[in-house]
Amino acid sequence: MKTINDFNFKDKKALVRVDFNVPQSADLKVTDNSRIKAVKPTIDKILNDGGSVILMTHLGRPKGKVSEEFSLKNIIPEIEEVLGKKVQFCSDCIGVDAENMTKNLKPGEILLLENLRFYNEEENGDVQFAEKLSKYADAYVNDAFGTAHREHASTAVIAQFFPSTKFFGLLMAKELEAIDKVLKSGEKPVLAILGGSKVSTKITIIENILPAIDHLIIGGGMAFTFVKALGGKIGNSLVEADKLKLALEILEKAKEQNVKVHLPIDIIIADEFNNDAETKEVDVYDIPDGWMGLDAGTKTRLLNHDVIMNSRTILWNGPIGVFEMPNFSAGTIALGDSIAEATELGAFSLVGGGDSVAFVKQFGYEDKVSYVSTGGGAMLESLEGKELPGVKAINH
Ligand code: AMP
């Protein structure tokens, strides 16, 4: 893997694609700066070498139209705060101003270009647009893991203009190493915990990770499709009726590959999808009509704990209950506690993909697991075994 550590940026200009697509409040203040913090090491390394940094990113979905709402101007104070440095700004990523400002940039300085997606050419992967951007710098660095699954001008197409000076940033390297640990080089036993609402969105992941793992915990809403396929009574629980056969096939494939699958044993059920619903704890194979399973039961939590404590490498994607409702969050909290305990005892744990990342942040597990991925879609596509366009463009 060719990273920025393989290059000395002294007196060089680096065009760094970052993912500053950060969440903002109604008055456009940054509400979660993790993605900015995550690329600080990359920016620091280039500046410390004596180079200069041209940052480019998208923000939101302006769909090719210039708008105040999606202007990167709004997030400059937060970027300056996190980096501890002044950041120059060019209000158009293309054109004479950008050409002049990048030309005049001195070692140690940072320049931020306006939202790339103010041009449709960005998402269309336009080669001429990419070439214009490429003229600003001596080297190209991709540190935008969150956007690495997109074949856009600035994330993939542009790399061709830097045949020998294209590099992964340190965040990209960390993300790719974490995935590699789970899929290839991790210490055994390797455990994957998959939750969330749907089997259908996780099928390719399951098929791709089976050869690499020893244990698979299936929880959350997607577990009921398996339970029903095995003959269980699931009441009104979430189910994908057209995936029953597939669920059995997955279980069969797991068996063939010596992967032990752990489905829930018992479950907290509710008489409606509501935090204040009436609840009971029952056998997962015997849910009464009119009731639905919304959180892992006591025996299930203990089983999960045992499996987690016996694993050396742990991947977690998807909550195992409706954690957004306080009365159904205990199972996912127990799972987080077990992963934190295993991590403290030396296991490697990777949390990735939308809702589980939201969970670890909200409930304070971020520093108790080994790595929390910054990319939702990019993480899931990597687990599906795809080579991301942003990764391929640097590797080939
Ligand atoms: P996904 O987007 O497929 O990863 O699903 C995440 C969502 O699954 C979260 O919003 C959870 O609330 C939801 N979820 C987890 N367990 C259940 C369950 N037993 N029934 C319904 N939804 C669930």
Boltz pocket constraint, residues with backbone or C-beta under 6 A from the ligand:
constraints:
  - pocket:
      binder: B
      contacts: [[A, 195], [A, 196], [A, 197], [A, 198], [A, 201], [A, 219], [A, 220], [A, 221], [A, 222], [A, 238], [A, 293], [A, 294], [A, 295], [A, 318], [A, 319], [A, 320], [A, 321], [A, 322], [A, 323], [A, 324], [A, 354], [A, 355]]
      max_distance: 6.0
